Amino acid sequence: MKLPISKRLLCCAAQVPRGARIADIGCDHGYLSIHLLRTGQIAFAHACDLREKPLQRAMENAQRFGVAEKMRFSCADGLQAVDPEQIDTVACAGMGGDLIAQILRDAPWLKDGRFRLILQPQSSGQDLRRALSEEGFGIEKEALVEDGGFLYYIITARFGGSQPLTPGQQYCSPALLHSGDSLLPRYLARIEQALALTLEGIGRASDPAAREKLPYYRTALDEVREMQRQLPR
Ligand SMILES: C[S@@+](CC[C@H](N)C(=O)[O-])C[C@H]1O[C@@H](n2cnc3c(N)ncnc32)[C@H](O)[C@@H]1O
C-alpha cells in the first residue's frame, strides 16, 4: 500500500536525522510520522493535533500502515502534551509562520540545544525567522522544494548561535542564501516580486500605520535585489 505523502512532506522528512524521536505538531493525516516510521528512519513519533478529527485520521492511518505501536497521539495545542524526555526533534509543517512561532514560544523547554526544529511555514516565513532569531534559535539549514506549482521552504533550527536578522535576511536567511539550492533564484525572484508589490501598495496607502512600515520593506527589497545580483551565474 502506497502512502499518499506529498513532495513537500517528503522534503520535510529528508531533514529528519536517522534515529530521531519526533513530535509531529499539527500532524493532521499523520503522513509525515507514518512515512518516517515505515521507512525505518525513526523509531518513535508523538503525533499531536489541536482537533479531534484529524487526530482520529492519523490514528486510523497509523493502524492501516502498521506503525501505530511506535506512535503516541494527543489532541492538544502545540507542544502542550509532549514530554521533552521522549523526543529530540520537533516538526511543524503546513501551518502559518505566526502560529508556528507562537507554538514554539509556548514551549520554553525548547530552549535547549538538544532539540532540532524542522519548520515548514505556509506563510509569513519572515515573521517566523525573525521570531526564531529573537528567541535565540539559530537557523542551521533551509531547503526549498517545489510541489504543485508552489515553492516551499523548510527551516532547520536549534537553540543557540542565533544572529540578529536584517529585513532582507528575514526573507532569505544566510543559511538559505548559501545553500546552493537550485531553486534559490526562483525563490528570490518570487520574494522580490512580492516585496515590490507590497511597497507599491503601501506607497498608495494613506494610513500612517501602513506607511511606518515603508523603510522596513524598502530595506528588505534592496537587500533581496543585492542577493540576486550576487548569485553565481
Ligand atoms: C494544514 S494542516 C498540515 C498538516 C501536515 N502537518 C502537513 O504539513 O501536511 C494543519 C494542521 O494543524 C492543526 N493545528 C492548527 N493549530 C494547531 C495547534 N495550535 N496545535 C496543534 N495543531 C494545530 C490543524 O488542526 C491541522 O490539522
The ligand as an ORCA input file, in Angstrom:
! r2SCAN-3c Opt
* xyz 0 1
  C      -2.783     22.277      7.017
  S      -2.651     21.039      8.224
  C      -0.969     20.491      7.977
  C      -0.859     19.015      8.166
  C       0.525     18.417      7.985
  N       1.418     18.817      9.048
  C       1.082     18.791      6.654
  O       2.006     19.605      6.604
  O       0.600     18.292      5.639
  C      -2.523     21.938      9.750
  C      -2.928     21.101     10.951
  O      -2.521     21.803     12.125
  C      -3.517     21.667     13.106
  N      -3.345     22.758     14.072
  C      -3.690     24.066     13.928
  N      -3.334     24.760     15.021
  C      -2.732     23.882     15.861
  C      -2.147     23.990     17.155
  N      -2.121     25.156     17.805
  N      -1.640     22.887     17.733
  C      -1.685     21.692     17.088
  N      -2.209     21.535     15.862
  C      -2.728     22.607     15.260
  C      -4.825     21.681     12.318
  O      -5.870     21.082     13.034
  C      -4.431     20.905     11.054
  O      -4.725     19.534     11.180
*
